[in-house]
């Protein structure tokens, strides 16, 4: 369906905006105008990762997609394992050289520990998490096929409540959690199931979902400010986590609203091409952020209200261009 491709493109743009704005949140004076601009931009797109998970659930959990276990794992492995290995090694080297240039070299032991913990670079955790979701997908399909919608609603909301509570009581200074990466996928299982349940169902009107989205964004921004004042301006505070109550509401609202965007943002062929490059954009954009920061082109230095979205657009299109080039090169096309 066309809206899936639209949603993937909008969601990856939101990821880039989040990573641009989150740096300004960290670098600005807490409570300043620039900080508030960045906080609002950041809060506005906290739905991006949950929506990507919901899109995956919508695409993968339909019972009619049942296929032999070996075939499913072969297809998913070809899609995720090679990029995970390649980019993990790339970012280990990137991180080592970046810190070396700053005079803050990391030991080989620290770098490999980051790999083993599933965080060779700040954004790579998502691939380790999604790998776990892919592993359990055939079994969740069986649950979906054997369950009624009422049972699935109950299961997904019960799991979502547990994940929300777990997020609240977890380490507040770690967005991913300090546990080993093989269990990171578990809190995202309810998002996965909700994607399947909501793909063909509109529970409320678009106006209600839009209202819930606006309220959840505003509460997230205000709540983060309250927490930052009391605990410190760190990125892992609960209101920003993908399983906070406000982000859960924001994510479900966004998923429902995205279904209404069924007009092509580009021609259908162009839209499909860009949508297929979203993983590449995700993997490449931190390099461009690091380079721009090293060159002193930081949005925090130049009117963040304007430069945050401007930097987002520039980084997005440069990343898209790099991903497109990689997709045409025999040795690199499997990496994105």
Secondary structure per residue as TSV (DSSP state, phi and psi in degrees):
chain	resnum	aa	ss	phi	psi
A	1	X	-	360.0	144.6
A	2	X	H	-60.6	-37.7
A	3	X	H	-65.5	-25.8
A	4	X	H	-62.1	-45.8
A	5	X	H	-66.0	-41.6
A	6	X	H	-56.7	-46.5
A	7	X	H	-63.4	-40.4
A	8	X	H	-64.4	-40.8
A	9	X	H	-67.7	-45.0
A	10	X	H	-64.4	-39.6
A	11	X	H	-66.3	-39.6
A	12	X	H	-71.2	-32.8
A	13	X	H	-62.9	-38.5
A	14	X	H	-65.3	-36.1
A	15	X	H	-61.3	-45.6
A	16	X	H	-63.7	-42.9
A	17	X	H	-60.5	-40.6
A	18	X	H	-61.0	-46.2
A	19	X	H	-72.0	-29.6
A	20	X	H	-70.8	-49.3
A	21	X	H	-70.4	-34.0
A	22	X	H	-63.9	-32.0
A	23	X	H	-67.9	-37.6
A	24	X	H	-68.9	-35.9
A	25	X	H	-58.2	-42.7
A	26	X	H	-73.8	-32.6
A	27	X	H	-92.2	-14.9
A	28	X	S	-89.7	160.8
A	29	X	-	-69.4	126.2
A	30	X	T	-55.8	124.8
A	31	X	T	90.2	-6.5
A	32	X	S	-72.6	167.8
A	33	X	H	-59.3	-44.3
A	34	X	H	-61.7	-40.6
A	35	X	H	-61.7	-43.0
A	36	X	H	-65.8	-39.5
A	37	X	H	-58.9	-47.4
A	38	X	H	-65.5	-41.1
A	39	X	H	-61.2	-41.2
A	40	X	H	-68.1	-43.1
A	41	X	H	-61.2	-44.2
A	42	X	H	-61.9	-47.6
A	43	X	H	-62.6	-32.2
A	44	X	H	-63.4	-26.0
A	45	X	T	-121.8	19.5
A	46	X	T	-65.7	-9.9
A	47	X	T	-78.7	-10.2
A	48	X	H	-59.0	-48.9
A	49	X	H	-68.5	-47.4
A	50	X	H	-57.1	-37.1
A	51	X	H	-67.6	-38.0
A	52	X	H	-60.3	-40.3
A	53	X	H	-66.2	-40.7
A	54	X	H	-65.8	-38.1
A	55	X	H	-61.9	-42.5
A	56	X	H	-61.3	-42.8
A	57	X	H	-63.4	-41.4
A	58	X	H	-62.3	-35.1
A	59	X	H	-84.3	-29.5
A	60	X	H	-105.2	-18.8
A	61	X	-	-95.7	-3.2
A	62	X	-	-60.6	128.6
A	63	X	G	-56.5	-30.4
A	64	X	G	-68.5	-12.4
A	65	X	G	-86.1	8.0
A	66	X	-	-55.2	137.1
A	67	X	-	-152.1	161.6
A	68	X	-	-54.5	144.0
A	69	X	H	-55.9	-46.3
A	70	X	H	-62.0	-40.2
A	71	X	H	-66.3	-42.7
A	72	X	H	-61.3	-47.4
A	73	X	H	-65.9	-35.5
A	74	X	H	-63.4	-44.3
A	75	X	H	-65.8	-44.5
A	76	X	H	-68.9	-38.0
A	77	X	H	-63.3	-40.7
A	78	X	H	-66.1	-25.3
A	79	X	H	-85.3	-34.6
A	80	X	H	-116.1	-32.6
A	81	X	H	-67.6	-44.9
A	82	X	H	-64.2	-47.5
A	83	X	H	-59.4	-38.5
A	84	X	H	-63.0	-46.6
A	85	X	H	-68.1	-48.5
A	86	X	H	-60.6	-50.5
A	87	X	H	-75.4	-26.4
A	88	X	H	-63.7	-47.0
A	89	X	H	-65.5	-40.8
A	90	X	H	-60.1	-47.5
A	91	X	H	-74.5	-24.1
A	92	X	H	-63.0	-45.4
A	93	X	H	-67.5	-42.4
A	94	X	H	-59.4	-45.6
A	95	X	H	-65.5	-39.9
A	96	X	H	-62.1	-48.4
A	97	X	H	-68.3	-38.8
A	98	X	H	-62.0	-44.4
A	99	X	H	-71.1	-32.6
A	100	X	H	-63.6	-42.0
A	101	X	H	-65.9	-27.8
A	102	X	T	-87.0	-2.0
A	103	X	T	75.8	22.3
A	104	X	-	-126.1	53.4
A	105	X	-	-60.7	142.4
A	106	X	-	-98.8	150.2
A	107	X	-	-77.6	157.5
A	108	X	H	-58.5	-36.6
A	109	X	H	-62.2	-43.0
A	110	X	H	-64.0	-40.6
A	111	X	H	-65.9	-44.5
A	112	X	H	-72.6	-28.8
A	113	X	H	-65.6	-37.3
A	114	X	H	-61.9	-38.5
A	115	X	H	-66.2	-47.9
A	116	X	H	-65.6	-26.5
A	117	X	T	-86.8	0.9
A	118	X	T	83.7	15.3
A	119	X	-	-134.3	60.1
A	120	X	S	-63.4	-22.8
A	121	X	S	-154.3	163.3
A	122	X	T	-59.3	-31.1
A	123	X	T	-94.5	-11.1
A	124	X	T	-71.8	-15.1
A	125	X	H	-55.3	-31.9
A	126	X	H	-62.0	-40.1
A	127	X	H	-67.3	-37.3
A	128	X	H	-66.7	-37.4
A	129	X	H	-68.4	-45.9
A	130	X	H	-67.5	-27.2
A	131	X	H	-60.7	-40.7
A	132	X	H	-65.7	-39.6
A	133	X	H	-63.0	-41.3
A	134	X	H	-63.6	-35.9
A	135	X	H	-61.5	-39.8
A	136	X	H	-92.4	-4.1
A	137	X	H	-54.9	-47.2
A	138	X	H	-59.0	-31.8
A	139	X	H	-79.3	-36.0
A	140	X	H	-67.3	-34.9
A	141	X	H	-56.6	-41.1
A	142	X	H	-64.2	-39.5
A	143	X	H	-64.1	-44.0
A	144	X	H	-61.1	-44.6
A	145	X	H	-65.4	-31.4
A	146	X	H	-94.5	-2.4
A	147	X	S	-115.8	151.8
A	148	X	-	-81.9	165.2
A	149	X	H	-63.4	-36.7
A	150	X	H	-62.4	-41.0
A	151	X	H	-65.7	-39.7
A	152	X	H	-68.1	-37.8
A	153	X	H	-61.2	-45.7
A	154	X	H	-62.2	-45.1
A	155	X	H	-62.4	-47.2
A	156	X	H	-66.1	-41.1
A	157	X	H	-73.8	-32.3
A	158	X	H	-65.5	-44.6
A	159	X	H	-66.5	-36.2
A	160	X	H	-65.9	-39.8
A	161	X	H	-63.4	-41.6
A	162	X	H	-64.0	-43.4
A	163	X	H	-63.9	-39.0
A	164	X	H	-63.2	-45.3
A	165	X	H	-65.8	-42.0
A	166	X	H	-61.0	-41.0
A	167	X	H	-63.6	-39.6
A	168	X	H	-65.0	-38.8
A	169	X	H	-95.8	3.8
A	170	X	S	-83.6	178.2
A	171	X	-	-55.4	114.3
A	172	X	T	-72.4	-6.6
A	173	X	T	-105.7	15.2
A	174	X	-	-137.5	110.3
A	175	X	S	-60.8	-34.7
A	176	X	S	-91.3	-25.8
A	177	X	-	101.9	154.7
A	178	X	S	-88.9	1.1
A	179	X	S	-76.1	168.8
A	180	X	-	-66.8	146.6
A	181	X	G	-65.1	-20.3
A	182	X	G	-66.8	-12.4
A	183	X	G	-109.2	4.2
A	184	X	T	-63.6	-28.7
A	185	X	T	-70.2	-23.3
A	186	X	G	-58.1	-46.4
A	187	X	G	-66.0	-15.6
A	188	X	G	-94.7	-4.4
A	189	X	H	-57.5	-42.6
A	190	X	H	-63.1	-36.7
A	191	X	H	-60.2	-41.8
A	192	X	H	-58.1	-47.9
A	193	X	H	-69.2	-39.8
A	194	X	H	-61.8	-34.1
A	195	X	H	-58.8	-42.4
A	196	X	H	-65.8	-44.0
A	197	X	H	-68.1	-34.9
A	198	X	H	-93.4	-9.0
A	199	X	T	-62.7	-31.5
A	200	X	T	-117.5	15.2
A	201	X	-	-134.0	132.5
A	202	X	-	-113.6	102.4
A	203	X	-	-69.1	-38.0
A	204	X	S	-131.0	176.1
A	205	X	-	-71.7	162.4
A	206	X	H	-61.6	-33.3
A	207	X	H	-62.3	-42.4
A	208	X	H	-64.3	-44.7
A	209	X	H	-64.9	-38.6
A	210	X	H	-64.9	-40.9
A	211	X	H	-61.9	-46.1
A	212	X	H	-62.7	-38.1
A	213	X	H	-63.3	-48.7
A	214	X	H	-62.5	-44.5
A	215	X	H	-63.6	-43.5
A	216	X	H	-66.0	-36.9
A	217	X	H	-64.7	-46.8
A	218	X	H	-62.6	-43.9
A	219	X	H	-66.8	-38.9
A	220	X	H	-59.1	-46.4
A	221	X	H	-64.2	-45.4
A	222	X	H	-68.3	-40.5
A	223	X	H	-65.5	-41.5
A	224	X	H	-62.4	-41.3
A	225	X	H	-60.2	-44.8
A	226	X	H	-60.1	-45.6
A	227	X	H	-66.9	-40.5
A	228	X	H	-64.5	-37.3
A	229	X	H	-63.7	-36.7
A	230	X	H	-92.4	-29.1
A	231	X	H	-113.3	-32.8
A	232	X	-	128.0	154.4
A	233	X	S	-85.5	76.6
A	234	X	-	-118.2	146.6
A	235	X	T	-69.7	-17.3
A	236	X	T	-91.8	11.2
A	237	X	-	-62.6	145.6
A	238	X	G	-50.6	-44.0
A	239	X	G	-58.3	-25.9
A	240	X	G	-87.3	-11.6
A	241	X	S	-70.0	153.3
A	242	X	T	-72.9	-4.5
A	243	X	T	-121.2	17.6
A	244	X	S	-72.6	156.6
A	245	X	H	-60.5	-38.6
A	246	X	H	-71.1	-37.6
A	247	X	H	-70.8	-33.2
A	248	X	H	-60.7	-48.6
A	249	X	H	-62.8	-43.6
A	250	X	H	-60.6	-41.7
A	251	X	H	-68.6	-45.0
A	252	X	H	-64.3	-41.1
A	253	X	H	-61.9	-45.1
A	254	X	H	-63.5	-42.7
A	255	X	H	-59.7	-42.5
A	256	X	H	-67.3	-40.0
A	257	X	H	-69.7	-36.2
A	258	X	H	-63.7	-28.4
A	259	X	T	-63.6	-21.9
A	260	X	T	-82.1	-13.2
A	261	X	-	-89.5	79.1
A	262	X	-	-105.0	4.0
A	263	X	S	-84.4	145.3
A	264	X	-	-70.7	127.3
A	265	X	S	-68.1	-26.5
A	266	X	S	-136.2	-173.5
A	267	X	-	-63.9	156.5
A	268	X	H	-57.7	-39.2
A	269	X	H	-69.6	-41.4
A	270	X	H	-66.0	-41.5
A	271	X	H	-61.5	-42.8
A	272	X	H	-64.3	-40.0
A	273	X	H	-61.8	-47.8
A	274	X	H	-64.8	-42.6
A	275	X	H	-60.2	-38.1
A	276	X	H	-71.6	-13.8
A	277	X	T	-99.4	5.0
A	278	X	H	-62.6	-36.2
A	279	X	H	-63.5	-40.9
A	280	X	H	-61.7	-43.0
A	281	X	H	-60.9	-43.6
A	282	X	H	-59.6	-43.2
A	283	X	H	-74.5	-32.0
A	284	X	H	-91.3	-32.0
A	285	X	H	-60.0	-30.6
A	286	X	H	-61.5	-29.7
A	287	X	H	-61.6	-45.6
A	288	X	H	-67.6	-35.2
A	289	X	H	-64.0	-43.8
A	290	X	H	-64.2	-42.6
A	291	X	H	-64.8	-44.2
A	292	X	H	-63.7	-38.1
A	293	X	H	-66.7	-40.4
A	294	X	H	-64.2	-30.5
A	295	X	T	-84.2	-0.4
A	296	X	T	83.7	9.9
A	297	X	-	-91.4	67.1
A	298	X	-	-99.9	129.1
A	299	X	G	-56.4	-27.2
A	300	X	G	-64.3	-20.8
A	301	X	G	-89.1	-14.0
A	302	X	S	-139.4	86.6
A	303	X	-	45.4	73.1
A	304	X	H	-53.0	-29.5
A	305	X	H	-55.3	-35.9
A	306	X	H	-99.3	-41.3
A	307	X	H	-75.6	-23.9
A	308	X	H	-63.7	-54.2
A	309	X	H	-65.8	-33.4
A	310	X	H	-65.0	-46.8
A	311	X	H	-62.3	-36.9
A	312	X	H	-59.8	-46.5
A	313	X	H	-64.4	-44.7
A	314	X	H	-63.3	-48.3
A	315	X	H	-64.1	-39.5
A	316	X	H	-60.3	-50.7
A	317	X	H	-70.3	-35.1
A	318	X	H	-65.8	-41.8
A	319	X	H	-64.4	-41.4
A	320	X	H	-62.1	-42.6
A	321	X	H	-61.9	-43.6
A	322	X	H	-63.4	-42.4
A	323	X	H	-64.3	-38.0
A	324	X	H	-64.4	-44.4
A	325	X	H	-61.6	-45.1
A	326	X	H	-59.3	-37.4
A	327	X	H	-67.4	-17.2
A	328	X	H	-98.1	-7.0
A	329	X	S	-99.7	124.7
A	330	X	T	-52.7	-38.9
A	331	X	T	-80.1	-16.7
A	332	X	T	-115.6	-13.8
A	333	X	G	-63.3	-26.3
A	334	X	G	-78.7	-9.0
A	335	X	G	-85.5	-10.0
A	336	X	-	-128.4	360.0
